[in-house]
Amino acid sequence: MKVTKKTINRDVQLENSWFVQCFDFANKSCKNSASLYSSRHATTQMKIRDDIHYGKIGEMWVSELVGGTVDFTILPPEERSYDADIVVGDENFHVKTYMSGRLHKPSWVFQKNDPVVTDPTDSDTLCLVKINLDQIIIYFVEAKGMEYSQLENKAKSKVAIYEEYLLEHLDN
């Protein structure tokens, strides 16, 4: 498994140009996703909206680095899939975002039945985005060979990747 790290100084002007589009998407998605998120134990509308908003900001940063486009289509829950967030040629980029300042240590959570967890291909790359106050850190991880951890809160349907694990396996 290969892990590389890219650190970017936050460009507030660039992020501000994305803010409205991402926030509008999050608001519309939140209304459409309440039942889906409640089954995942995310119950407040504000938490759901913020997760979706920062997730899209993470996708925008990844697309700045790898190319491709960010999809702003709002699908009903029954039409959603585990497809890659960004596709460039034959490469599939699966983006997860962590916002610093949360109460738990930096981690990225996956559903146990997500094919990128259960049966990743050589074309699958995990893009694990950490948004700090002054910088963006993106870990690019080959999905094949990734070892996932049980969540510390013992959620049975989810697994996680903790930042400390990535730092131990970072390619220099």
CNS distance restraints for C-alpha pairs under 8 A (distance, minus, plus):
assign (resid   1 and name CA) (resid 141 and name CA) 7.19 0.50 0.50
assign (resid   1 and name CA) (resid 142 and name CA) 5.66 0.50 0.50
assign (resid   1 and name CA) (resid 143 and name CA) 7.47 0.50 0.50
assign (resid   1 and name CA) (resid 144 and name CA) 6.76 0.50 0.50
assign (resid   1 and name CA) (resid 145 and name CA) 5.33 0.50 0.50
assign (resid   1 and name CA) (resid 146 and name CA) 6.24 0.50 0.50
assign (resid   2 and name CA) (resid 141 and name CA) 5.78 0.50 0.50
assign (resid   2 and name CA) (resid 142 and name CA) 5.51 0.50 0.50
assign (resid   2 and name CA) (resid 169 and name CA) 7.60 0.50 0.50
assign (resid   2 and name CA) (resid 170 and name CA) 7.36 0.50 0.50
assign (resid   2 and name CA) (resid 171 and name CA) 6.64 0.50 0.50
assign (resid   3 and name CA) (resid 139 and name CA) 6.57 0.50 0.50
assign (resid   3 and name CA) (resid 140 and name CA) 5.71 0.50 0.50
assign (resid   3 and name CA) (resid 141 and name CA) 4.57 0.50 0.50
assign (resid   3 and name CA) (resid 142 and name CA) 6.77 0.50 0.50
assign (resid   3 and name CA) (resid 166 and name CA) 6.87 0.50 0.50
assign (resid   3 and name CA) (resid 169 and name CA) 6.36 0.50 0.50
assign (resid   3 and name CA) (resid 170 and name CA) 4.96 0.50 0.50
assign (resid   3 and name CA) (resid 171 and name CA) 5.66 0.50 0.50
assign (resid   4 and name CA) (resid 139 and name CA) 5.66 0.50 0.50
assign (resid   4 and name CA) (resid 140 and name CA) 5.24 0.50 0.50
assign (resid   4 and name CA) (resid 141 and name CA) 6.62 0.50 0.50
assign (resid   4 and name CA) (resid 170 and name CA) 5.88 0.50 0.50
assign (resid   4 and name CA) (resid 171 and name CA) 5.67 0.50 0.50
assign (resid   4 and name CA) (resid 172 and name CA) 7.68 0.50 0.50
assign (resid   5 and name CA) (resid 137 and name CA) 6.93 0.50 0.50
assign (resid   5 and name CA) (resid 138 and name CA) 5.75 0.50 0.50
assign (resid   5 and name CA) (resid 139 and name CA) 4.54 0.50 0.50
assign (resid   5 and name CA) (resid 140 and name CA) 6.28 0.50 0.50
assign (resid   5 and name CA) (resid 170 and name CA) 7.34 0.50 0.50
assign (resid   6 and name CA) (resid 137 and name CA) 5.76 0.50 0.50
assign (resid   6 and name CA) (resid 138 and name CA) 5.21 0.50 0.50
assign (resid   6 and name CA) (resid 139 and name CA) 6.44 0.50 0.50
assign (resid   6 and name CA) (resid 140 and name CA) 7.94 0.50 0.50
assign (resid   7 and name CA) (resid 135 and name CA) 6.81 0.50 0.50
assign (resid   7 and name CA) (resid 136 and name CA) 5.76 0.50 0.50
assign (resid   7 and name CA) (resid 137 and name CA) 4.52 0.50 0.50
assign (resid   7 and name CA) (resid 138 and name CA) 6.45 0.50 0.50
assign (resid   8 and name CA) (resid 135 and name CA) 5.51 0.50 0.50
assign (resid   8 and name CA) (resid 136 and name CA) 5.07 0.50 0.50
assign (resid   8 and name CA) (resid 137 and name CA) 6.38 0.50 0.50
assign (resid   9 and name CA) (resid 134 and name CA) 6.17 0.50 0.50
assign (resid   9 and name CA) (resid 135 and name CA) 4.36 0.50 0.50
assign (resid   9 and name CA) (resid 136 and name CA) 6.30 0.50 0.50
assign (resid  10 and name CA) (resid  15 and name CA) 7.94 0.50 0.50
assign (resid  10 and name CA) (resid 133 and name CA) 7.86 0.50 0.50
assign (resid  10 and name CA) (resid 134 and name CA) 5.51 0.50 0.50
assign (resid  10 and name CA) (resid 135 and name CA) 4.64 0.50 0.50
assign (resid  10 and name CA) (resid 136 and name CA) 6.08 0.50 0.50
assign (resid  11 and name CA) (resid  15 and name CA) 6.20 0.50 0.50
assign (resid  12 and name CA) (resid  16 and name CA) 5.92 0.50 0.50
assign (resid  13 and name CA) (resid  17 and name CA) 6.53 0.50 0.50
assign (resid  14 and name CA) (resid  18 and name CA) 6.79 0.50 0.50
assign (resid  15 and name CA) (resid  19 and name CA) 5.96 0.50 0.50
assign (resid  15 and name CA) (resid  57 and name CA) 7.62 0.50 0.50
assign (resid  16 and name CA) (resid  20 and name CA) 7.44 0.50 0.50
assign (resid  17 and name CA) (resid  21 and name CA) 7.97 0.50 0.50
assign (resid  18 and name CA) (resid  22 and name CA) 6.05 0.50 0.50
assign (resid  18 and name CA) (resid  57 and name CA) 7.26 0.50 0.50
assign (resid  18 and name CA) (resid  60 and name CA) 7.79 0.50 0.50
assign (resid  19 and name CA) (resid  23 and name CA) 5.80 0.50 0.50
assign (resid  19 and name CA) (resid  57 and name CA) 7.68 0.50 0.50
assign (resid  20 and name CA) (resid  24 and name CA) 5.81 0.50 0.50
assign (resid  21 and name CA) (resid  25 and name CA) 6.16 0.50 0.50
assign (resid  22 and name CA) (resid  26 and name CA) 6.11 0.50 0.50
assign (resid  22 and name CA) (resid  53 and name CA) 5.51 0.50 0.50
assign (resid  22 and name CA) (resid  54 and name CA) 7.95 0.50 0.50
assign (resid  22 and name CA) (resid  56 and name CA) 5.84 0.50 0.50
assign (resid  22 and name CA) (resid  57 and name CA) 6.63 0.50 0.50
assign (resid  23 and name CA) (resid  27 and name CA) 6.19 0.50 0.50
assign (resid  23 and name CA) (resid  53 and name CA) 5.43 0.50 0.50
assign (resid  24 and name CA) (resid  28 and name CA) 6.29 0.50 0.50
assign (resid  25 and name CA) (resid  29 and name CA) 5.91 0.50 0.50
assign (resid  25 and name CA) (resid  53 and name CA) 7.33 0.50 0.50
assign (resid  25 and name CA) (resid  72 and name CA) 6.67 0.50 0.50
assign (resid  25 and name CA) (resid  74 and name CA) 7.64 0.50 0.50
assign (resid  26 and name CA) (resid  30 and name CA) 5.79 0.50 0.50
assign (resid  26 and name CA) (resid  49 and name CA) 5.21 0.50 0.50
assign (resid  26 and name CA) (resid  50 and name CA) 7.31 0.50 0.50
assign (resid  26 and name CA) (resid  52 and name CA) 5.19 0.50 0.50
assign (resid  26 and name CA) (resid  53 and name CA) 5.01 0.50 0.50
assign (resid  27 and name CA) (resid  31 and name CA) 6.62 0.50 0.50
assign (resid  27 and name CA) (resid  49 and name CA) 5.99 0.50 0.50
assign (resid  28 and name CA) (resid  32 and name CA) 6.55 0.50 0.50
assign (resid  28 and name CA) (resid  74 and name CA) 7.63 0.50 0.50
assign (resid  29 and name CA) (resid  33 and name CA) 5.84 0.50 0.50
assign (resid  29 and name CA) (resid  49 and name CA) 7.71 0.50 0.50
assign (resid  29 and name CA) (resid  52 and name CA) 7.65 0.50 0.50
assign (resid  29 and name CA) (resid  74 and name CA) 6.17 0.50 0.50
assign (resid  30 and name CA) (resid  34 and name CA) 6.16 0.50 0.50
assign (resid  30 and name CA) (resid  45 and name CA) 6.81 0.50 0.50
assign (resid  30 and name CA) (resid  48 and name CA) 6.23 0.50 0.50
assign (resid  30 and name CA) (resid  49 and name CA) 5.48 0.50 0.50
assign (resid  30 and name CA) (resid  52 and name CA) 7.62 0.50 0.50
assign (resid  32 and name CA) (resid  76 and name CA) 6.54 0.50 0.50
assign (resid  32 and name CA) (resid  77 and name CA) 7.45 0.50 0.50
assign (resid  33 and name CA) (resid  37 and name CA) 6.13 0.50 0.50
assign (resid  33 and name CA) (resid  76 and name CA) 7.58 0.50 0.50
assign (resid  33 and name CA) (resid  77 and name CA) 6.46 0.50 0.50
assign (resid  34 and name CA) (resid  38 and name CA) 6.00 0.50 0.50
assign (resid  34 and name CA) (resid  43 and name CA) 7.83 0.50 0.50
assign (resid  34 and name CA) (resid  45 and name CA) 7.62 0.50 0.50
assign (resid  35 and name CA) (resid  39 and name CA) 6.40 0.50 0.50
assign (resid  36 and name CA) (resid  40 and name CA) 6.85 0.50 0.50
assign (resid  36 and name CA) (resid  77 and name CA) 6.54 0.50 0.50
assign (resid  37 and name CA) (resid  41 and name CA) 6.43 0.50 0.50
assign (resid  37 and name CA) (resid  42 and name CA) 5.30 0.50 0.50
assign (resid  37 and name CA) (resid  43 and name CA) 6.87 0.50 0.50
assign (resid  37 and name CA) (resid  48 and name CA) 7.15 0.50 0.50
assign (resid  38 and name CA) (resid  42 and name CA) 5.22 0.50 0.50
assign (resid  38 and name CA) (resid  43 and name CA) 5.26 0.50 0.50
assign (resid  42 and name CA) (resid  47 and name CA) 7.01 0.50 0.50
assign (resid  42 and name CA) (resid  48 and name CA) 6.48 0.50 0.50
assign (resid  43 and name CA) (resid  47 and name CA) 7.46 0.50 0.50
assign (resid  43 and name CA) (resid  48 and name CA) 7.36 0.50 0.50
assign (resid  44 and name CA) (resid  48 and name CA) 6.34 0.50 0.50
assign (resid  45 and name CA) (resid  49 and name CA) 5.98 0.50 0.50
assign (resid  46 and name CA) (resid  50 and name CA) 6.02 0.50 0.50
assign (resid  47 and name CA) (resid  51 and name CA) 6.09 0.50 0.50
assign (resid  48 and name CA) (resid  52 and name CA) 6.27 0.50 0.50
assign (resid  49 and name CA) (resid  53 and name CA) 6.00 0.50 0.50
assign (resid  50 and name CA) (resid  54 and name CA) 6.01 0.50 0.50
assign (resid  51 and name CA) (resid  55 and name CA) 5.91 0.50 0.50
assign (resid  52 and name CA) (resid  56 and name CA) 6.28 0.50 0.50
assign (resid  53 and name CA) (resid  57 and name CA) 6.40 0.50 0.50
assign (resid  54 and name CA) (resid  58 and name CA) 6.11 0.50 0.50
assign (resid  54 and name CA) (resid  97 and name CA) 6.65 0.50 0.50
assign (resid  54 and name CA) (resid  98 and name CA) 7.85 0.50 0.50
assign (resid  54 and name CA) (resid  99 and name CA) 7.15 0.50 0.50
assign (resid  55 and name CA) (resid  59 and name CA) 6.33 0.50 0.50
assign (resid  55 and name CA) (resid  95 and name CA) 7.66 0.50 0.50
assign (resid  55 and name CA) (resid  96 and name CA) 6.46 0.50 0.50
assign (resid  55 and name CA) (resid  97 and name CA) 5.23 0.50 0.50
assign (resid  56 and name CA) (resid  60 and name CA) 6.20 0.50 0.50
assign (resid  56 and name CA) (resid  70 and name CA) 7.90 0.50 0.50
assign (resid  57 and name CA) (resid  61 and name CA) 6.41 0.50 0.50
assign (resid  58 and name CA) (resid  62 and name CA) 6.32 0.50 0.50
assign (resid  58 and name CA) (resid  95 and name CA) 7.04 0.50 0.50
assign (resid  58 and name CA) (resid  96 and name CA) 7.20 0.50 0.50
assign (resid  58 and name CA) (resid  97 and name CA) 5.66 0.50 0.50
assign (resid  58 and name CA) (resid 129 and name CA) 5.90 0.50 0.50
assign (resid  58 and name CA) (resid 131 and name CA) 7.81 0.50 0.50
assign (resid  59 and name CA) (resid  63 and name CA) 6.10 0.50 0.50
assign (resid  59 and name CA) (resid  70 and name CA) 6.48 0.50 0.50
assign (resid  59 and name CA) (resid  85 and name CA) 7.38 0.50 0.50
assign (resid  59 and name CA) (resid  86 and name CA) 7.73 0.50 0.50
assign (resid  59 and name CA) (resid  95 and name CA) 6.10 0.50 0.50
assign (resid  60 and name CA) (resid  64 and name CA) 6.25 0.50 0.50
assign (resid  60 and name CA) (resid  70 and name CA) 6.51 0.50 0.50
assign (resid  61 and name CA) (resid  65 and name CA) 6.69 0.50 0.50
assign (resid  62 and name CA) (resid  66 and name CA) 6.15 0.50 0.50
assign (resid  62 and name CA) (resid  67 and name CA) 7.75 0.50 0.50
assign (resid  62 and name CA) (resid  95 and name CA) 7.68 0.50 0.50
assign (resid  62 and name CA) (resid 127 and name CA) 7.30 0.50 0.50
assign (resid  62 and name CA) (resid 138 and name CA) 7.74 0.50 0.50
assign (resid  63 and name CA) (resid  67 and name CA) 4.73 0.50 0.50
assign (resid  63 and name CA) (resid  68 and name CA) 5.65 0.50 0.50
assign (resid  63 and name CA) (resid  69 and name CA) 6.31 0.50 0.50
assign (resid  63 and name CA) (resid  70 and name CA) 6.94 0.50 0.50
assign (resid  63 and name CA) (resid  86 and name CA) 7.26 0.50 0.50
assign (resid  66 and name CA) (resid  88 and name CA) 7.52 0.50 0.50
assign (resid  67 and name CA) (resid  88 and name CA) 6.73 0.50 0.50
assign (resid  68 and name CA) (resid  86 and name CA) 6.04 0.50 0.50
assign (resid  68 and name CA) (resid  87 and name CA) 6.14 0.50 0.50
assign (resid  68 and name CA) (resid  88 and name CA) 5.39 0.50 0.50
assign (resid  69 and name CA) (resid  86 and name CA) 6.38 0.50 0.50
assign (resid  69 and name CA) (resid  87 and name CA) 7.82 0.50 0.50
assign (resid  70 and name CA) (resid  85 and name CA) 7.11 0.50 0.50
assign (resid  70 and name CA) (resid  86 and name CA) 6.33 0.50 0.50
assign (resid  71 and name CA) (resid  85 and name CA) 7.38 0.50 0.50
assign (resid  71 and name CA) (resid  86 and name CA) 7.85 0.50 0.50
assign (resid  75 and name CA) (resid  79 and name CA) 6.00 0.50 0.50
assign (resid  75 and name CA) (resid  80 and name CA) 6.21 0.50 0.50
assign (resid  76 and name CA) (resid  80 and name CA) 6.76 0.50 0.50
assign (resid  82 and name CA) (resid 114 and name CA) 6.11 0.50 0.50
assign (resid  82 and name CA) (resid 115 and name CA) 6.98 0.50 0.50
assign (resid  82 and name CA) (resid 116 and name CA) 7.86 0.50 0.50
assign (resid  83 and name CA) (resid  94 and name CA) 7.87 0.50 0.50
assign (resid  84 and name CA) (resid  92 and name CA) 5.36 0.50 0.50
assign (resid  84 and name CA) (resid  93 and name CA) 5.44 0.50 0.50
assign (resid  84 and name CA) (resid  94 and name CA) 4.81 0.50 0.50
assign (resid  84 and name CA) (resid  95 and name CA) 7.73 0.50 0.50
assign (resid  85 and name CA) (resid  92 and name CA) 7.54 0.50 0.50
assign (resid  85 and name CA) (resid  93 and name CA) 5.97 0.50 0.50
assign (resid  85 and name CA) (resid  94 and name CA) 5.27 0.50 0.50
assign (resid  85 and name CA) (resid  95 and name CA) 6.16 0.50 0.50
assign (resid  86 and name CA) (resid  92 and name CA) 6.22 0.50 0.50
assign (resid  86 and name CA) (resid  93 and name CA) 5.09 0.50 0.50
assign (resid  86 and name CA) (resid  94 and name CA) 6.83 0.50 0.50
assign (resid  86 and name CA) (resid  95 and name CA) 7.88 0.50 0.50
assign (resid  87 and name CA) (resid  91 and name CA) 5.73 0.50 0.50
assign (resid  87 and name CA) (resid  92 and name CA) 4.80 0.50 0.50
assign (resid  87 and name CA) (resid  93 and name CA) 6.07 0.50 0.50
assign (resid  88 and name CA) (resid  92 and name CA) 6.76 0.50 0.50
assign (resid  90 and name CA) (resid 123 and name CA) 6.45 0.50 0.50
assign (resid  91 and name CA) (resid 123 and name CA) 4.90 0.50 0.50
assign (resid  91 and name CA) (resid 124 and name CA) 6.36 0.50 0.50
assign (resid  91 and name CA) (resid 125 and name CA) 7.43 0.50 0.50
assign (resid  92 and name CA) (resid 123 and name CA) 5.71 0.50 0.50
assign (resid  92 and name CA) (resid 124 and name CA) 4.81 0.50 0.50
assign (resid  92 and name CA) (resid 125 and name CA) 6.06 0.50 0.50
assign (resid  93 and name CA) (resid 124 and name CA) 6.15 0.50 0.50
assign (resid  93 and name CA) (resid 125 and name CA) 5.00 0.50 0.50
assign (resid  93 and name CA) (resid 126 and name CA) 5.94 0.50 0.50
assign (resid  93 and name CA) (resid 127 and name CA) 6.39 0.50 0.50
assign (resid  94 and name CA) (resid 124 and name CA) 7.24 0.50 0.50
assign (resid  94 and name CA) (resid 125 and name CA) 6.17 0.50 0.50
assign (resid  94 and name CA) (resid 126 and name CA) 4.89 0.50 0.50
assign (resid  94 and name CA) (resid 127 and name CA) 5.80 0.50 0.50
assign (resid  95 and name CA) (resid 126 and name CA) 6.14 0.50 0.50
assign (resid  95 and name CA) (resid 127 and name CA) 4.68 0.50 0.50
assign (resid  95 and name CA) (resid 128 and name CA) 5.99 0.50 0.50
assign (resid  95 and name CA) (resid 129 and name CA) 7.21 0.50 0.50
assign (resid  96 and name CA) (resid 108 and name CA) 6.19 0.50 0.50
assign (resid  96 and name CA) (resid 109 and name CA) 7.76 0.50 0.50
assign (resid  96 and name CA) (resid 126 and name CA) 7.69 0.50 0.50
assign (resid  96 and name CA) (resid 127 and name CA) 6.33 0.50 0.50
assign (resid  96 and name CA) (resid 128 and name CA) 5.07 0.50 0.50
assign (resid  96 and name CA) (resid 129 and name CA) 6.06 0.50 0.50
assign (resid  97 and name CA) (resid 108 and name CA) 6.84 0.50 0.50
assign (resid  97 and name CA) (resid 128 and name CA) 5.95 0.50 0.50
assign (resid  97 and name CA) (resid 129 and name CA) 4.55 0.50 0.50
assign (resid  97 and name CA) (resid 130 and name CA) 5.87 0.50 0.50
assign (resid  97 and name CA) (resid 131 and name CA) 7.40 0.50 0.50
assign (resid  98 and name CA) (resid 106 and name CA) 6.57 0.50 0.50
assign (resid  98 and name CA) (resid 107 and name CA) 6.68 0.50 0.50
assign (resid  98 and name CA) (resid 108 and name CA) 6.52 0.50 0.50
assign (resid  98 and name CA) (resid 128 and name CA) 7.72 0.50 0.50
assign (resid  98 and name CA) (resid 129 and name CA) 6.08 0.50 0.50
assign (resid  98 and name CA) (resid 130 and name CA) 4.80 0.50 0.50
assign (resid  98 and name CA) (resid 131 and name CA) 6.26 0.50 0.50
assign (resid  99 and name CA) (resid 130 and name CA) 5.90 0.50 0.50
assign (resid  99 and name CA) (resid 131 and name CA) 4.92 0.50 0.50
assign (resid  99 and name CA) (resid 132 and name CA) 6.70 0.50 0.50
assign (resid 100 and name CA) (resid 106 and name CA) 7.37 0.50 0.50
assign (resid 100 and name CA) (resid 130 and name CA) 6.81 0.50 0.50
assign (resid 100 and name CA) (resid 131 and name CA) 5.85 0.50 0.50
assign (resid 100 and name CA) (resid 132 and name CA) 5.24 0.50 0.50
assign (resid 100 and name CA) (resid 133 and name CA) 7.52 0.50 0.50
assign (resid 105 and name CA) (resid 162 and name CA) 7.61 0.50 0.50
assign (resid 105 and name CA) (resid 163 and name CA) 7.93 0.50 0.50
assign (resid 106 and name CA) (resid 130 and name CA) 7.72 0.50 0.50
assign (resid 106 and name CA) (resid 162 and name CA) 6.05 0.50 0.50
assign (resid 106 and name CA) (resid 163 and name CA) 5.55 0.50 0.50
assign (resid 107 and name CA) (resid 160 and name CA) 6.40 0.50 0.50
assign (resid 107 and name CA) (resid 161 and name CA) 5.46 0.50 0.50
assign (resid 107 and name CA) (resid 162 and name CA) 4.28 0.50 0.50
assign (resid 107 and name CA) (resid 163 and name CA) 5.75 0.50 0.50
assign (resid 108 and name CA) (resid 128 and name CA) 6.94 0.50 0.50
assign (resid 108 and name CA) (resid 160 and name CA) 5.46 0.50 0.50
assign (resid 108 and name CA) (resid 161 and name CA) 5.31 0.50 0.50
assign (resid 108 and name CA) (resid 162 and name CA) 6.63 0.50 0.50
assign (resid 109 and name CA) (resid 158 and name CA) 6.63 0.50 0.50
assign (resid 109 and name CA) (resid 159 and name CA) 5.79 0.50 0.50
assign (resid 109 and name CA) (resid 160 and name CA) 4.40 0.50 0.50
assign (resid 109 and name CA) (resid 161 and name CA) 6.65 0.50 0.50
assign (resid 110 and name CA) (resid 114 and name CA) 6.95 0.50 0.50
assign (resid 110 and name CA) (resid 117 and name CA) 7.57 0.50 0.50
assign (resid 110 and name CA) (resid 158 and name CA) 5.57 0.50 0.50
assign (resid 110 and name CA) (resid 159 and name CA) 5.37 0.50 0.50
assign (resid 110 and name CA) (resid 160 and name CA) 6.00 0.50 0.50
assign (resid 111 and name CA) (resid 117 and name CA) 7.94 0.50 0.50
assign (resid 111 and name CA) (resid 157 and name CA) 5.96 0.50 0.50
assign (resid 111 and name CA) (resid 158 and name CA) 4.52 0.50 0.50
assign (resid 111 and name CA) (resid 159 and name CA) 6.35 0.50 0.50
assign (resid 112 and name CA) (resid 117 and name CA) 6.54 0.50 0.50
assign (resid 112 and name CA) (resid 118 and name CA) 7.23 0.50 0.50
assign (resid 112 and name CA) (resid 157 and name CA) 5.53 0.50 0.50
assign (resid 112 and name CA) (resid 158 and name CA) 4.96 0.50 0.50
assign (resid 112 and name CA) (resid 159 and name CA) 5.89 0.50 0.50
assign (resid 113 and name CA) (resid 117 and name CA) 6.91 0.50 0.50
assign (resid 113 and name CA) (resid 118 and name CA) 6.34 0.50 0.50
assign (resid 113 and name CA) (resid 157 and name CA) 7.83 0.50 0.50
assign (resid 114 and name CA) (resid 118 and name CA) 6.28 0.50 0.50
assign (resid 115 and name CA) (resid 119 and name CA) 5.08 0.50 0.50
assign (resid 115 and name CA) (resid 120 and name CA) 6.18 0.50 0.50
assign (resid 116 and name CA) (resid 120 and name CA) 4.45 0.50 0.50
assign (resid 116 and name CA) (resid 121 and name CA) 7.60 0.50 0.50
assign (resid 116 and name CA) (resid 124 and name CA) 7.08 0.50 0.50
assign (resid 116 and name CA) (resid 143 and name CA) 6.65 0.50 0.50
assign (resid 117 and name CA) (resid 143 and name CA) 7.51 0.50 0.50
assign (resid 119 and name CA) (resid 144 and name CA) 7.89 0.50 0.50
assign (resid 120 and name CA) (resid 124 and name CA) 6.21 0.50 0.50
assign (resid 120 and name CA) (resid 143 and name CA) 5.88 0.50 0.50
assign (resid 120 and name CA) (resid 144 and name CA) 5.23 0.50 0.50
assign (resid 121 and name CA) (resid 143 and name CA) 7.33 0.50 0.50
assign (resid 121 and name CA) (resid 144 and name CA) 6.10 0.50 0.50
assign (resid 122 and name CA) (resid 142 and name CA) 7.61 0.50 0.50
assign (resid 122 and name CA) (resid 143 and name CA) 7.59 0.50 0.50
assign (resid 122 and name CA) (resid 144 and name CA) 6.29 0.50 0.50
assign (resid 124 and name CA) (resid 142 and name CA) 6.56 0.50 0.50
assign (resid 124 and name CA) (resid 143 and name CA) 5.57 0.50 0.50
assign (resid 124 and name CA) (resid 144 and name CA) 7.29 0.50 0.50
assign (resid 125 and name CA) (resid 140 and name CA) 6.51 0.50 0.50
assign (resid 125 and name CA) (resid 141 and name CA) 5.59 0.50 0.50
assign (resid 125 and name CA) (resid 142 and name CA) 4.84 0.50 0.50
assign (resid 125 and name CA) (resid 143 and name CA) 5.29 0.50 0.50
assign (resid 126 and name CA) (resid 139 and name CA) 7.70 0.50 0.50
assign (resid 126 and name CA) (resid 140 and name CA) 5.74 0.50 0.50
assign (resid 126 and name CA) (resid 141 and name CA) 4.97 0.50 0.50
assign (resid 126 and name CA) (resid 142 and name CA) 6.29 0.50 0.50
assign (resid 126 and name CA) (resid 143 and name CA) 5.81 0.50 0.50
assign (resid 127 and name CA) (resid 138 and name CA) 6.30 0.50 0.50
assign (resid 127 and name CA) (resid 139 and name CA) 5.66 0.50 0.50
assign (resid 127 and name CA) (resid 140 and name CA) 4.80 0.50 0.50
assign (resid 127 and name CA) (resid 141 and name CA) 6.48 0.50 0.50
assign (resid 128 and name CA) (resid 138 and name CA) 5.47 0.50 0.50
assign (resid 128 and name CA) (resid 139 and name CA) 4.99 0.50 0.50
assign (resid 128 and name CA) (resid 140 and name CA) 6.54 0.50 0.50
assign (resid 128 and name CA) (resid 141 and name CA) 7.78 0.50 0.50
assign (resid 129 and name CA) (resid 136 and name CA) 6.99 0.50 0.50
assign (resid 129 and name CA) (resid 137 and name CA) 5.76 0.50 0.50
assign (resid 129 and name CA) (resid 138 and name CA) 4.42 0.50 0.50
assign (resid 129 and name CA) (resid 139 and name CA) 6.46 0.50 0.50
assign (resid 130 and name CA) (resid 136 and name CA) 5.85 0.50 0.50
assign (resid 130 and name CA) (resid 137 and name CA) 5.07 0.50 0.50
assign (resid 130 and name CA) (resid 138 and name CA) 6.27 0.50 0.50
assign (resid 131 and name CA) (resid 135 and name CA) 6.50 0.50 0.50
assign (resid 131 and name CA) (resid 136 and name CA) 4.84 0.50 0.50
assign (resid 131 and name CA) (resid 137 and name CA) 6.58 0.50 0.50
assign (resid 132 and name CA) (resid 136 and name CA) 5.93 0.50 0.50
assign (resid 132 and name CA) (resid 137 and name CA) 7.77 0.50 0.50
assign (resid 139 and name CA) (resid 166 and name CA) 7.83 0.50 0.50
assign (resid 141 and name CA) (resid 146 and name CA) 7.90 0.50 0.50
assign (resid 142 and name CA) (resid 146 and name CA) 7.03 0.50 0.50
assign (resid 147 and name CA) (resid 161 and name CA) 7.88 0.50 0.50
assign (resid 148 and name CA) (resid 159 and name CA) 5.96 0.50 0.50
assign (resid 148 and name CA) (resid 160 and name CA) 5.59 0.50 0.50
assign (resid 148 and name CA) (resid 161 and name CA) 5.59 0.50 0.50
assign (resid 149 and name CA) (resid 159 and name CA) 5.59 0.50 0.50
assign (resid 149 and name CA) (resid 160 and name CA) 5.16 0.50 0.50
assign (resid 149 and name CA) (resid 161 and name CA) 6.11 0.50 0.50
assign (resid 149 and name CA) (resid 162 and name CA) 7.69 0.50 0.50
assign (resid 150 and name CA) (resid 154 and name CA) 6.57 0.50 0.50
assign (resid 150 and name CA) (resid 155 and name CA) 7.74 0.50 0.50
assign (resid 150 and name CA) (resid 158 and name CA) 7.27 0.50 0.50
assign (resid 150 and name CA) (resid 159 and name CA) 5.03 0.50 0.50
assign (resid 150 and name CA) (resid 160 and name CA) 6.28 0.50 0.50
assign (resid 151 and name CA) (resid 155 and name CA) 6.05 0.50 0.50
assign (resid 151 and name CA) (resid 158 and name CA) 6.80 0.50 0.50
assign (resid 151 and name CA) (resid 159 and name CA) 5.56 0.50 0.50
assign (resid 151 and name CA) (resid 160 and name CA) 5.79 0.50 0.50
assign (resid 155 and name CA) (resid 159 and name CA) 7.89 0.50 0.50
assign (resid 161 and name CA) (resid 165 and name CA) 7.09 0.50 0.50
assign (resid 161 and name CA) (resid 166 and name CA) 7.73 0.50 0.50
assign (resid 162 and name CA) (resid 166 and name CA) 6.82 0.50 0.50
assign (resid 163 and name CA) (resid 167 and name CA) 6.25 0.50 0.50
assign (resid 164 and name CA) (resid 168 and name CA) 6.36 0.50 0.50
assign (resid 165 and name CA) (resid 169 and name CA) 6.52 0.50 0.50
assign (resid 166 and name CA) (resid 170 and name CA) 5.91 0.50 0.50
